[in-house]
Amino acid sequence: MSVVRGWCPSAHRPMTSGDGLLVRVKPRLGWFTTEQVLRLCDLAVTFGNGFIDLTSRGNFQLRGVSEEGHAELLSELVEQGFVEADPEREARRTLVIGSGLVYEPRTVDLAERIEGGATRYPLLPPKVAVAVNLGRVLNEGVAGDFRLESSLEGLILRADGAELGRPVTLDKAVDALVELMEWFLATGGAESGRMRKHLERVALPDVWQQVRPKATQGVPVPAKIVMGVLVGVPFGATDAAGLRSLLQASEATHVGLTPWRLLRLAGAGDFDVPGFLTEPDPLQNVAACPGAPACAQGQVATREVAWALAGRVGSLHVSGCAKGCARQAASDVTLVGRDGRFDLVRNGRVGDTPEKSGLTGAEVLELLTA
Ligand code: SF4
């Protein structure tokens, strides 16, 4: 198994991290049954180190899988219906669902159509995603290059980075998606890698820029919701034992994965399980990737600093290296690991020019909490 850097890890092409391979498992239409999650917990323990990430694309990621065990894990995942047997087909499953905190038939209908149309999609750069974000107001923090969103006039398809989108009907949404994907590739999108970056150098035709999406309302927080409970997973990091306890205590029937490191527990009652948040908490505003030593590319440890700064600096992103896996959006404070020290970016994202560089963890704490 080769090490593939710069790719989102998948079940077929896992990325190597400091603790082994990362094997990504994507829910169908954003949901797993409780039974499926329990089976994934078993697989995480049998083939990995039991740690499970909830990614910013609303997927689970099993950590610490060995090179030798990967083939057997993959065949279990395929057999149990979690992963497509065909790697290209699996690679086309890029849906990120940012709406549907209450039962939202239009979101389900659209998501089914998008997943159903996947065989028609051209093969896109590995990080490209399709996002669905519908509702009276739109949720923030839903990453996606091809964005199906609500506008005041109905459904639109918007290229990420453009302010306006093109009106589409539900019936024609997949056709429009294919058309925009083909435009992206025909104009050099494969070299750009992402739509937002692509639009910095290529003009999007006017036909794709007609209608503004609805306003956004911020990122959801842990709370009781109509269908159950929205529960926070600090840093998106948990393990098989924690998830099992959560499911048992909450009596949830289904588990929805979201882009905000929140789990939707359908049918859940009251519960209190260590390691999970059921109320708004400053930790929800903090993104921190595993960093060093868990990730082989990590230049610094991330989570100690993140715990220490949670609730003290506004929104915070601590990134183990310049790749910025944990958050693409801007934060009030972004710390980026480089050669064992931190670069500090204010009101920006990984990749923006740092205000200060080469800070130790102690210097960061002193500077930001003085
Ligand atoms: S951002 Fe974090 S998780 Fe991503 S490669 Fe760098 S250290 Fe690893």
Residues whose N, C-alpha, C, O or C-beta is under 5 A from the ligand:
A	BS01	SF4	C289 P290 G291 C295 Q297 G298 S319 G320 C321 K323 G324 C325
